[in-house]
Amino acid sequence: MTHARLPALTAQSRIDTPLGPLTVAATDQGLAGLWFDDQAHHPGLLDVPVDDGQRFIAQARQELESYWSAAARAPFSVPLDLLGTPFQRAVWQALLQIAPGRTATYAEIAARAGAPAAVRAAGAAIGRNPVSVIVPCHRVIGRSGGLTGYAGGLPRKRALLQLEGVAVAA
């Protein structure tokens, strides 16, 4: 199977999490994908070798284990290799600036990406984030403060925000 929107993947693995299993994929440059099984824009089966010991996959696994158990939610440091348009990459970089326990609106992300009028485009780029949890698209909320879309599903978004200490309305 060919995945036109994925970089040249060299390894994949599976990671069990409290919110369901994740497929993780990497290139020789960094982590390129992290998807919950049932999330939107999941690439499907990957035609790359399973390699639990690949350096970026092993690092991501270790950092995710710390994330699930650490109260402080230390930032991730695994190198990323994200394939996207220049605007998508700018949006994803803006997402990486949102600290654990904090949130931002779609308008704030659009502005941080250098296009304050492109709020809908920023939302689309956020929805196409290929590395769930580590590129924290779950920290983006609506202008009213309410939870809005999340490719992994709103229950997971709520759980991730609560895990990070964000007060979320029921």
C-alpha positions as CSV (number, residue, x, y, z in Angstrom):
1,M,0.0,0.0,0.0
2,T,1.3,3.5,-0.9
3,H,0.7,6.4,1.4
4,A,1.2,9.6,-0.6
5,R,0.9,11.8,2.4
6,L,3.5,10.0,4.6
7,P,7.2,10.4,4.4
8,A,9.4,7.4,3.6
9,L,8.6,5.3,6.6
10,T,11.3,2.8,7.8
11,A,9.6,1.2,10.9
12,Q,6.4,0.8,12.7
13,S,5.2,-0.6,16.0
14,R,2.2,-0.6,18.3
15,I,1.9,1.1,21.6
16,D,-0.8,0.3,24.2
17,T,-2.1,3.3,26.1
18,P,-4.8,4.0,28.6
19,L,-6.9,5.5,25.7
20,G,-6.4,2.6,23.3
21,P,-3.7,1.2,21.1
22,L,-1.6,3.5,18.9
23,T,0.2,2.8,15.7
24,V,3.6,4.5,15.6
25,A,5.7,5.0,12.5
26,A,9.1,6.5,12.0
27,T,11.5,7.5,9.2
28,D,15.3,7.7,9.5
29,Q,14.8,11.3,10.5
30,G,12.2,11.1,13.2
31,L,8.7,10.1,14.3
32,A,6.3,10.5,11.4
33,G,3.0,9.1,12.7
34,L,1.1,8.3,15.8
35,W,-2.5,7.3,15.4
36,F,-5.2,5.8,17.5
37,D,-6.8,2.8,15.7
38,D,-10.1,4.4,15.0
39,Q,-9.1,8.0,14.5
40,A,-9.9,10.1,11.4
41,H,-7.1,10.2,8.8
42,H,-5.6,7.0,10.0
43,P,-3.4,5.8,7.1
44,G,-4.5,2.1,7.5
45,L,-2.2,-0.8,7.3
46,L,1.4,0.3,6.8
47,D,3.7,-1.6,4.5
48,V,6.9,-1.1,6.6
49,P,8.7,-3.5,8.9
50,V,7.7,-3.7,12.6
51,D,10.7,-2.7,14.6
52,D,10.0,-2.0,18.3
53,G,13.7,-1.1,18.8
54,Q,13.9,1.6,16.1
55,R,15.4,4.6,18.0
56,F,12.6,7.1,17.4
57,I,9.9,4.5,18.1
58,A,11.7,3.4,21.3
59,Q,12.1,7.0,22.4
60,A,8.4,7.8,21.7
61,R,7.3,4.7,23.7
62,Q,9.4,5.7,26.7
63,E,8.2,9.3,26.6
64,L,4.6,8.3,26.2
65,E,4.9,5.9,29.2
66,S,6.2,8.9,31.2
67,Y,3.4,11.1,29.9
68,W,0.7,8.7,31.1
69,S,2.2,8.5,34.5
70,A,3.8,11.9,35.2
71,A,1.9,14.5,37.0
72,A,4.0,17.3,35.5
73,R,3.7,16.0,31.9
74,A,7.2,16.7,30.7
75,P,7.4,17.8,27.1
76,F,8.3,15.3,24.5
77,S,11.8,15.5,22.9
78,V,11.6,12.7,20.3
79,P,12.6,14.2,16.9
80,L,9.7,14.5,14.4
81,D,9.6,14.1,10.7
82,L,6.3,15.6,9.7
83,L,5.2,15.7,6.1
84,G,2.8,18.4,5.2
85,T,2.4,21.7,3.4
86,P,4.3,24.7,4.7
87,F,1.2,26.0,6.3
88,Q,0.4,22.6,8.0
89,R,3.9,22.5,9.3
90,A,3.6,26.0,10.7
91,V,0.4,25.0,12.4
92,W,1.9,21.9,13.8
93,Q,4.9,23.9,15.1
94,A,2.4,26.3,16.8
95,L,0.8,23.3,18.4
96,L,4.1,22.2,19.9
97,Q,4.3,25.6,21.7
98,I,1.2,24.8,23.8
99,A,2.5,23.6,27.1
100,P,0.9,20.7,28.9
101,G,-2.0,21.9,31.0
102,R,-2.6,24.9,28.7
103,T,-5.0,25.3,25.8
104,A,-5.2,27.6,22.8
105,T,-8.0,28.5,20.4
106,Y,-8.0,27.9,16.7
107,A,-7.7,31.6,16.1
108,E,-4.6,31.7,18.3
109,I,-3.0,28.8,16.4
110,A,-3.8,30.5,13.1
111,A,-2.1,33.7,14.3
112,R,0.9,31.8,15.7
113,A,1.2,30.1,12.3
114,G,1.5,33.5,10.6
115,A,-2.0,33.6,9.1
116,P,-4.5,35.1,11.6
117,A,-7.3,35.2,9.1
118,A,-6.9,31.5,8.2
119,V,-8.7,30.0,11.2
120,R,-10.6,27.4,9.2
121,A,-7.4,26.3,7.4
122,A,-5.7,26.1,10.7
123,G,-8.5,23.9,11.9
124,A,-8.1,21.6,8.9
125,A,-4.3,21.4,9.5
126,I,-4.9,20.6,13.1
127,G,-7.2,17.8,12.1
128,R,-4.5,16.4,9.8
129,N,-1.9,16.3,12.6
130,P,-0.1,13.0,11.9
131,V,1.4,12.6,15.4
132,S,-1.4,12.5,18.0
133,V,-0.6,13.3,21.7
134,I,3.0,14.4,21.0
135,V,1.9,17.2,18.7
136,P,-0.8,18.3,21.0
137,C,-3.7,19.1,18.8
138,H,-5.9,18.0,21.8
139,R,-5.0,21.3,23.5
140,V,-6.9,23.4,20.9
141,I,-10.4,24.4,22.0
142,G,-13.2,26.5,20.6
143,R,-13.4,30.3,21.1
144,S,-16.1,29.7,23.7
145,G,-13.8,27.4,25.7
146,G,-15.7,24.3,24.6
147,L,-14.3,21.1,23.2
148,T,-14.5,20.9,19.5
149,G,-13.4,18.3,17.0
150,Y,-10.6,15.8,17.6
151,A,-9.6,13.2,15.1
152,G,-9.2,10.7,17.9
153,G,-12.7,11.5,19.3
154,L,-13.9,13.9,21.8
155,P,-13.8,11.4,24.7
156,R,-10.0,11.0,24.2
157,K,-9.6,14.8,23.9
158,R,-11.4,15.2,27.2
159,A,-9.3,12.5,28.8
160,L,-6.0,14.0,27.6
161,L,-6.9,17.5,28.8
162,Q,-8.1,16.1,32.2
163,L,-4.8,14.1,32.4
164,E,-2.9,17.4,32.0
165,G,-5.0,19.1,34.6
166,V,-7.2,21.2,32.4
167,A,-10.7,21.8,33.8
168,V,-13.1,20.5,31.2
169,A,-16.8,21.1,31.3
170,A,-18.9,17.9,31.5
